[in-house]
Every structure is written in C-alpha cells, then in structure tokens.
Amino acid sequence: AHTYGGFWSHLMAWCEKQGIPYTAVPVGTIKKFATGKGNASKTDMIVAAQAKGFKPIDDNEADAIWLWEYAQKEFGDVRAPTAASITPS
C-alpha cells in the first residue's frame, strides 16, 4: 500500500506539472467493463481481449488493453503520448 501510494503521488505530481488530466479507475470497474464481471480472473481478461481481436502476451497486457478501451469509451479519443510530447521532469 505504501509503495502504491508513493507511485500514485509521483504520477499525480508529474501529470500536474505536464498539464495532463488524470483519474483513477478501480480494478473492478475495468474487469466489469471487459467481461461483465467485476471479479474476473486474469484468464477471463485475456480471453475477453482475444475475443475482441487482440493478442495480449499476458494478463498485464490484457489489463492495459482494457484500460485503454475503457478510457476511449469514457473520455473519447485518448491518444498515446509520443516521446516528443513528454518532457522529463
């Protein structure tokens, strides 16, 4: 929990400095969005991504795919940042 809090605080500070809006999305929300179940397993998340035409190499990539899909649905055309658009702090 302490490590998570530390990462979260650094991410928030970086986003604030860059002028990038951010929000937290609960894990259960992403799982329910992807599979219809808020307590979906890692395998469920992978299978759901595969059913949509993705080829995730593991559960982490499947989670990232679903987080991206959720962001697209909730916030519109969310684009990945390019190296040139990010200034290291």
Sine and cosine of phi, psi and omega as CSV:
sin_phi,cos_phi,sin_psi,cos_psi,sin_omega,cos_omega
0.00,0.00,-0.64,0.77,0.00,-1.00
-0.91,0.40,-0.66,0.75,0.02,-1.00
-0.90,0.44,-0.72,0.70,0.03,-1.00
-0.84,0.54,-0.72,0.69,0.01,-1.00
-0.87,0.49,-0.63,0.78,0.03,-1.00
-0.91,0.41,-0.71,0.71,0.03,-1.00
-0.89,0.46,-0.70,0.71,-0.03,-1.00
-0.88,0.47,-0.67,0.74,-0.01,-1.00
-0.92,0.40,-0.62,0.78,0.04,-1.00
-0.92,0.39,-0.67,0.75,0.02,-1.00
-0.89,0.46,-0.71,0.71,0.02,-1.00
-0.87,0.49,-0.71,0.71,-0.01,-1.00
-0.89,0.46,-0.67,0.74,0.01,-1.00
-0.90,0.44,-0.72,0.70,0.01,-1.00
-0.88,0.48,-0.68,0.73,0.03,-1.00
-0.86,0.51,-0.71,0.70,-0.02,-1.00
-0.90,0.44,-0.58,0.81,-0.02,-1.00
-1.00,0.08,-0.14,0.99,-0.05,-1.00
0.96,0.29,0.51,0.86,-0.04,-1.00
-0.98,-0.21,0.84,-0.54,0.05,-1.00
-0.93,0.37,0.51,-0.86,-0.02,-1.00
-0.55,-0.83,0.34,-0.94,0.08,-1.00
-0.40,-0.92,0.39,-0.92,0.07,-1.00
-1.00,-0.08,0.56,-0.83,0.07,-1.00
-0.79,-0.61,0.87,-0.50,-0.01,-1.00
-0.87,0.49,0.56,-0.83,0.00,-1.00
-0.82,0.57,-0.71,0.71,-0.02,-1.00
-0.87,0.49,-0.52,0.85,0.03,-1.00
-0.91,0.41,-0.70,0.72,0.01,-1.00
-0.92,0.40,-0.68,0.73,-0.01,-1.00
-0.89,0.45,-0.67,0.74,0.01,-1.00
-0.92,0.39,-0.64,0.77,0.04,-1.00
-0.87,0.50,-0.68,0.73,-0.08,-1.00
-0.97,0.24,-0.64,0.77,-0.18,-0.98
-0.83,-0.55,-0.23,0.97,-0.09,-1.00
1.00,0.01,-0.08,1.00,0.02,-1.00
-0.83,-0.56,0.80,-0.60,0.00,-1.00
-0.95,0.30,-0.20,0.98,0.00,-1.00
-0.89,-0.45,0.53,0.85,-0.03,-1.00
-0.86,0.51,0.54,-0.84,0.03,-1.00
-0.99,0.15,0.16,-0.99,0.06,-1.00
-0.87,0.50,-0.67,0.75,0.02,-1.00
-0.89,0.46,-0.66,0.75,0.03,-1.00
-0.85,0.53,-0.66,0.75,-0.02,-1.00
-0.92,0.40,-0.64,0.77,0.03,-1.00
-0.91,0.41,-0.73,0.68,-0.02,-1.00
-0.88,0.48,-0.66,0.75,0.01,-1.00
-0.90,0.44,-0.64,0.77,0.03,-1.00
-0.92,0.40,-0.66,0.75,0.02,-1.00
-0.90,0.44,-0.61,0.79,0.01,-1.00
-0.90,0.44,-0.42,0.91,0.01,-1.00
-1.00,-0.02,0.03,1.00,0.07,-1.00
0.98,-0.19,0.01,1.00,0.04,-1.00
-1.00,0.08,0.30,-0.95,0.03,-1.00
-0.77,-0.63,0.93,0.37,-0.03,-1.00
-0.91,0.42,0.61,-0.79,0.00,-1.00
-0.99,0.14,-0.33,0.94,0.03,-1.00
-0.31,-0.95,-0.04,-1.00,-0.04,-1.00
-0.92,0.39,-0.50,0.86,0.02,-1.00
-0.91,0.41,-0.67,0.74,0.04,-1.00
-0.93,0.37,-0.62,0.79,0.05,-1.00
-0.88,0.48,-0.68,0.73,0.03,-1.00
-0.88,0.47,-0.68,0.74,0.01,-1.00
-0.89,0.45,-0.65,0.76,0.05,-1.00
-0.86,0.51,-0.74,0.68,-0.05,-1.00
-0.94,0.35,-0.56,0.83,0.08,-1.00
-0.90,0.44,-0.68,0.74,0.05,-1.00
-0.88,0.47,-0.73,0.68,0.01,-1.00
-0.87,0.49,-0.68,0.73,0.02,-1.00
-0.88,0.47,-0.70,0.71,0.01,-1.00
-0.88,0.47,-0.65,0.76,0.03,-1.00
-0.87,0.50,-0.69,0.72,-0.03,-1.00
-0.93,0.38,-0.71,0.71,-0.10,-1.00
-0.98,0.19,-0.56,0.83,-0.16,-0.99
-0.86,-0.51,0.04,1.00,0.02,-1.00
1.00,0.01,-0.48,-0.88,-0.10,-1.00
-0.96,0.29,1.00,0.03,0.02,-1.00
-1.00,0.03,0.86,-0.51,-0.05,-1.00
-0.97,-0.24,0.57,-0.82,0.07,-1.00
-0.95,0.32,0.66,-0.75,0.04,-1.00
-0.94,0.34,0.51,-0.86,0.09,-1.00
-0.99,-0.16,0.32,-0.95,0.00,-1.00
-0.84,0.54,-0.60,0.80,-0.03,-1.00
-0.94,0.34,-0.40,0.92,-0.06,-1.00
-1.00,0.01,-0.08,1.00,-0.03,-1.00
-0.93,-0.38,0.84,-0.55,0.05,-1.00
-0.98,-0.20,0.87,-0.49,0.03,-1.00
-0.87,0.50,0.58,-0.82,0.02,-1.00
-0.99,-0.12,0.00,0.00,0.00,0.00
